[in-house]
Amino acid sequence: MAYDEDLANRLRELVLGEDGVTEKKMFGGLAFLISGNMAVSASGQGGLLLRCDPEETDALVAKPHAERFVMRGRAMDGWLRIDPAGVKTKRELERWVGVGVAYARSLPAK
């Protein structure tokens, strides 16, 4: 499955004003990086993939439509998948993008 172009365009609009933003195809989707650190991605599996503070993972997955990202059969702290139903509105998408951007900004630049 290819990533959702409409979602990628919506993400692009939200991160456009951030310093140090680049786009990169990763994990089968289109990722938006801040100073070299992935913040958020239009997932190739549908919906959103984002990075977050690993310490906040449990609280974030308690929210509707959010789950840990599973890589090679292992659920990862600090990585979330947001179901497409959880990013239908601009407000929902802004909230999740804010989580990913804030965490990427907290990391040293690559």
N, C-alpha and C positions, 0 to 999 in steps of 0.2 A: 504494500500500500504506500502510495506517495503521500507526502505531507500535504496538509490543507493550505492551498495558496492564499485563500481568503484569510485564514488565521495568521499566516505569515505576514500578510499585508497589515493586518490589525496590530500585530506585535511591532512591526517596523514603525508604524505611526506612534506607538507609545514610547519606544526607546530612541526615536530619532534625535531628540534633544540632549541625550546623555553624552558626556565626553567619553571618548575612547571606544565607541561602539563599532564592532565589526560583525559581519555575517559569515557563517561557515556551515557547510553541509556536514552534519555529524549525526551519528546514531540513526541514520535513515531519515532525518528531518533537516530543518533549517534552524540553526542555533544563532542566538544573538549573544555576543561576548562583550564584556566590559573590561577593558584593559587586559584582554587575553583570557579572562575567566568566564566560563559559560554562565549566563544568568538564566536564560529561558529559551525554549525551542518549540517550534511547531513540530510535533512528533510525527514520525513516519508511521506510527501505530494509531494515529488519531489523537486529538486533544493536545495537551500541553505537557512538556517535560521541563522541570525547573530544578534549580539548586536552591538549597536553603541551609540554614545553620543546622548541623546534625542534632544539636541539643533541642531544637524546636520541632523535630520530625514528628514525635508522638502527638503534640498539640495540633499540628497542621493536618495530620491524617485523620484526626477526629472530625474535621470539617467535611461537609458533603462533597462528593465527587473526587476526593483526594485519596491517593494511596501511595505507598512506597514504590519507587521504581525498582523493578526486578531485572537484574543483570546476571546472566549465566545461572539462573535459578536461585539467586540470592537477593532478598529484599534489602535495599540499601538505605541507611540513614543518610540524610542530607540530600537526597534525590527524590523528587515527587513526580507522579503522573497525575494529571488532572483530566478527568473525563471531559469530552466535548460538551456535555450538558452543564459543566461547571464554569464554562467560559463563554456562554451565549451572549451575555450583556457586556457592554463596555465596562461597567462598574466591577463585575466579577473578574474580567480579564485584567483590569488595572490593579486590583488587589493582589492577584497572583504574580503579575509582572513586578509589582513593587517588592514582593518577597524575594524574588530571584535577583533583581537589580541590587537591592540592599545587601544581600549576601555577597554577590560578586564584587561590589564596591569595598567590602570589608577585607577582601583578600589582597595580598601583595600583587602588583602588576606583573604579568609574565613578559 
